[in-house]
Amino acid sequence: MSIYDPNPDQSLARIDALEKELANLKASHNTLDIQNKILKGFISLTNVSAGRMLIKATLQKTMEASIHQTGAQLGSLFLLDGDGRVTESILARGATDQSQKKNIVGQVLDKGLAGWVRENKRTGLINDTTKDYRWLKLPDEPYQALSALGVPIVWGDELLGILTLMHSQVNHFTPACATAMEKTAELIALVLNNARIQTKHKQNETLIQQEDDLLNQAILWFPSIIFILDNQGVLLKCGGKYLAQIGLDPKESIGKSIYYLLPEANELKSLTSHALANNIIESVSVQMERVDHGTWFYDAWFSPILDNHGQVSNVVCMLLPA
């Protein structure tokens, strides 16, 4: 048997195919490694950042990972709202004042590669920026970009952002590089969407807290007596100028049943039960007798609050001096 390969052309073809497969595997491994870093970076950011800071930190981490994956030298990243307007951005030239940033973003989205990507919602690969109409050279650019890659970041049908990567040499970005970056962009979309949801949730939490603080202040400074009960008659909030007259202390009373707190107030307890049965009570005179607090007369007002199923969830009670 001959030690020589009888079909050298076929062997070379097999070697070439194996080399290409190995290159593809390396590229896939590199992409997965970058995606893993992006995901881990986002998870770590959620533990230390919130609101707009989380969004900006996520954009920065995304930019760093994308530059590392493609071997780019510079990049820009725009985050868009539902109308395609830029809400947050990282520019290739670094920090700039708001007026200059707004001007640059407007020009790039109007005539540059980012605008083309926004319009077409697909990746734009530029081998030589000096020969491609999609590239807009800005005045006083502090960098040289001769090749570029623009990648849309899409979540469902929504364009969340636009990533633009640059290099000072022509033909730096290849079709394979663009394909790998598109795969990474899918994860970036997931991360950015989650950051957006968390930010909105945090804003809602802040708004709810502000509204609750305002309600607490209104109850605290109420000109007479007011309390809010759950559907079992448990005191959730109470306050007012004359609250001490009926022997209630907000700190000690919250979380306890009104029936337990006012054992001698039979009229009030009866009206409370009536209100919990979904009956509005307006200006009913009640007598309050408390040991060591004397006897007081009030006009009682009860207003049930219904949930989405028409069931009583809370009752608001106001006692006004008669």
C-alpha positions in Angstrom: 0.0 0.0 0.0 1.4 3.3 -1.0 2.2 5.8 1.8 1.2 8.6 -0.5 -2.3 10.0 -0.6 -3.8 8.9 -3.9 -6.3 11.9 -3.9 -4.3 14.9 -2.7 -6.9 17.4 -4.0 -9.7 15.8 -1.9 -7.4 15.8 1.2 -6.6 19.4 0.8 -10.4 20.2 0.4 -11.1 18.2 3.6 -8.4 20.1 5.5 -9.7 23.4 4.2 -13.2 22.4 5.3 -11.9 21.4 8.8 -10.0 24.7 9.1 -13.2 26.6 8.2 -15.2 24.6 10.7 -12.6 25.2 13.4 -12.7 28.9 12.6 -16.5 28.9 12.9 -16.4 27.1 16.2 -13.8 29.6 17.6 -16.0 32.5 16.4 -19.1 30.9 18.0 -17.2 30.3 21.2 -16.0 33.9 21.2 -19.6 35.2 20.6 -20.9 33.0 23.5 -18.1 34.2 25.8 -19.0 37.9 25.0 -22.7 37.2 25.5 -22.0 35.6 28.8 -20.0 38.6 29.9 -22.8 41.0 28.9 -25.4 38.9 30.8 -23.2 38.7 33.9 -22.4 42.4 33.7 -26.1 43.2 33.6 -26.9 41.0 36.6 -24.2 42.6 38.6 -25.4 46.1 37.6 -28.9 45.4 38.8 -27.5 44.9 42.3 -25.8 48.3 42.5 -27.7 50.5 40.0 -31.3 51.7 39.5 -33.3 54.0 37.3 -31.4 56.0 34.7 -28.1 55.0 36.1 -28.9 51.3 35.4 -29.7 52.2 31.7 -26.5 54.2 31.3 -24.3 51.6 33.0 -25.9 48.9 30.8 -25.2 50.9 27.6 -21.5 51.3 28.7 -21.0 47.6 29.5 -22.7 46.7 26.2 -20.4 49.0 24.2 -17.3 47.7 25.9 -18.3 44.1 25.2 -19.1 44.8 21.6 -15.8 46.5 21.0 -14.0 43.6 22.5 -15.9 41.1 20.4 -15.3 42.8 17.0 -11.8 44.3 17.6 -13.3 47.7 17.0 -11.5 50.8 18.2 -14.5 53.0 18.9 -18.2 52.9 19.0 -21.4 54.7 19.6 -24.7 53.4 21.0 -28.1 55.0 20.8 -31.1 53.9 22.9 -34.5 54.8 21.2 -38.0 55.2 22.4 -41.1 53.9 20.7 -41.1 56.9 18.3 -37.5 56.3 17.2 -36.1 59.2 19.2 -32.9 58.9 21.1 -33.3 58.8 24.9 -29.8 57.8 26.0 -26.5 57.7 24.0 -22.8 57.0 24.1 -20.8 58.8 21.5 -17.5 57.7 19.9 -15.9 61.1 20.7 -16.7 60.6 24.4 -18.3 63.1 26.8 -19.8 66.3 25.2 -22.1 69.0 26.4 -25.8 68.4 25.8 -26.2 70.9 23.0 -23.3 69.4 21.0 -24.5 65.8 21.7 -28.0 66.6 20.5 -26.6 68.2 17.3 -24.3 65.2 16.6 -27.0 62.6 17.2 -29.4 64.5 15.0 -26.9 64.7 12.1 -26.0 61.0 12.3 -29.6 59.9 12.4 -30.4 62.1 9.5 -27.6 61.4 7.1 -25.3 58.8 8.7 -25.0 55.0 9.1 -27.1 55.0 12.2 -29.9 56.7 10.3 -29.7 54.1 7.6 -29.9 51.3 10.1 -32.9 52.9 11.8 -34.6 53.3 8.4 -33.9 49.7 7.2 -33.7 47.9 10.5 -30.8 45.8 9.3 -27.1 45.6 9.7 -25.0 48.0 7.6 -21.4 46.9 6.8 -19.0 49.6 5.4 -15.6 48.4 4.2 -14.4 51.9 3.2 -16.1 54.9 4.7 -14.5 57.2 2.1 -16.5 55.4 -0.7 -19.8 54.7 1.0 -22.7 57.2 0.9 -24.0 55.9 4.2 -21.1 57.3 6.2 -21.2 60.9 7.4 -17.9 62.4 8.4 -18.5 65.0 11.1 -16.5 68.2 11.4 -13.7 68.2 14.0 -13.9 64.4 14.5 -11.3 63.4 17.1 -10.8 60.0 15.5 -10.4 58.3 12.1 -12.9 55.8 11.0 -12.3 54.1 7.7 -14.5 51.0 8.2 -17.7 50.7 10.2 -20.4 48.3 11.3 -24.0 49.4 12.2 -26.2 46.9 14.0 -29.9 47.3 14.9 -30.9 46.2 18.4 -34.4 44.8 17.9 -36.9 43.5 20.5 -39.9 42.0 18.8 -41.0 44.6 16.2 -39.4 47.5 18.2 -36.1 49.0 17.4 -34.6 49.5 20.9 -31.2 50.8 19.8 -28.5 51.3 17.2 -24.9 50.2 17.7 -22.1 51.6 15.5 -18.6 50.2 15.6 -15.6 51.8 14.0 -12.0 51.1 13.0 -9.2 53.2 11.5 -8.4 50.6 8.9 -10.5 49.7 5.8 -12.0 46.2 5.6 -11.7 45.6 9.3 -15.2 44.2 9.7 -16.2 41.1 7.8 -19.6 39.5 7.0 -18.8 36.8 9.6 -18.1 39.5 12.2 -21.4 41.2 11.3 -23.3 37.9 11.6 -21.8 37.2 15.0 -22.6 40.7 16.1 -26.2 40.3 15.1 -26.4 37.2 17.4 -25.0 39.3 20.2 -27.5 42.1 19.4 -30.3 39.7 20.3 -29.0 39.3 23.8 -28.3 43.0 24.0 -32.0 43.6 23.2 -33.0 41.3 26.0 -30.7 43.1 28.5 -31.8 46.6 27.4 -35.4 45.7 27.5 -35.0 44.3 31.0 -33.1 47.4 32.1 -35.9 49.5 30.7 -38.6 47.5 32.5 -36.7 47.7 35.8 -36.3 51.4 35.4 -40.0 51.9 34.7 -40.8 49.7 37.7 -38.5 51.7 39.9 -40.1 55.0 38.7 -43.6 53.6 39.5 -42.4 52.5 42.9 -41.1 56.0 43.5 -44.3 57.6 42.4 -46.3 55.2 44.6 -44.1 56.1 47.5 -44.5 59.8 46.9 -48.3 59.4 46.7 -48.3 57.4 49.9 -46.2 60.0 51.7 -48.7 62.7 50.5 -51.6 60.6 51.8 -49.8 60.1 55.2 -49.3 63.9 55.5 -52.9 64.6 54.6 -54.1 62.1 57.2 -51.7 63.4 59.9 -52.9 67.0 59.5 -56.5 66.2 58.9 -58.6 68.8 60.9 -60.6 66.2 62.9 -60.3 62.4 62.9 -59.8 60.0 60.0 -58.9 56.3 59.7 -58.7 53.7 57.0 -59.7 50.1 57.6 -59.2 46.9 55.5 -62.1 44.7 54.8 -61.9 43.0 58.2 -61.9 46.2 60.1 -58.2 46.3 60.8 -56.7 49.8 61.1 -54.3 50.6 58.2 -53.9 54.4 58.7 -55.2 56.9 61.2 -54.6 60.5 62.1 -56.1 63.9 62.6 -56.1 66.8 65.0 -58.4 65.2 67.6 -57.3 61.6 67.3 -56.1 61.6 70.9 -59.6 62.5 72.1 -60.8 58.9 71.3 -57.6 57.4 72.8 -55.9 56.2 69.6 -52.2 56.4 69.0 -51.1 55.8 65.4 -47.9 53.9 66.2 -49.7 51.6 68.6 -53.0 51.2 66.8 -52.0 50.4 63.2 -52.5 46.7 62.5 -55.1 46.2 65.2 -58.9 45.7 64.8 -61.1 48.8 65.3 -63.4 46.5 67.3 -60.5 45.8 69.7 -59.2 49.4 69.9 -62.6 51.0 70.7 -64.4 48.4 72.8 -66.8 50.9 74.4 -67.8 52.6 71.1 -70.7 50.4 70.3 -72.4 52.9 67.9 -69.2 53.4 65.9 -68.5 49.6 65.8 -72.0 49.0 64.5 -71.6 51.7 61.8 -68.3 50.2 60.8 -69.9 46.8 60.3 -72.6 48.5 58.2 -70.0 50.2 56.0 -68.0 46.9 55.6 -71.2 45.5 54.2 -70.9 48.1 51.4 -73.1 50.8 52.8 -72.3 54.5 52.5 -72.9 56.4 55.8 -73.2 60.1 55.8 -73.4 62.4 58.9 -74.6 60.0 61.5 -74.2 61.3 65.1 -72.2 59.1 67.4 -71.2 59.3 71.0 -67.7 58.2 72.0 -67.0 57.4 75.6 -63.5 56.4 76.6 -62.2 55.8 80.1 -59.9 58.7 81.0 -60.8 60.5 77.8 -64.4 61.7 78.6 -67.4 61.7 76.3 -67.3 63.2 72.8 -69.9 63.6 70.1 -69.1 63.4 66.4 -70.8 63.3 63.0 -69.6 60.0 61.4 -69.0 59.5 57.7 -68.1 56.1 56.2 -67.2 55.5 52.6 -66.5 51.9 51.4 -63.9 51.4 48.6 -64.5 48.6 46.2 -62.0 46.5 44.3 -62.1 45.4 40.6 -64.6 42.7 41.5 -67.0 45.0 43.3 -66.1 43.8 46.7 -65.3 46.0 49.7 -61.5 46.3 50.1 -61.3 49.3 52.4 -63.4 51.7 54.4 -62.6 55.3 55.0 -64.1 56.8 58.2 -64.2 60.5 59.1 -65.3 61.8 62.5 -66.2 65.5 62.6 -67.0 67.3 65.9 -70.7 67.6 66.2 
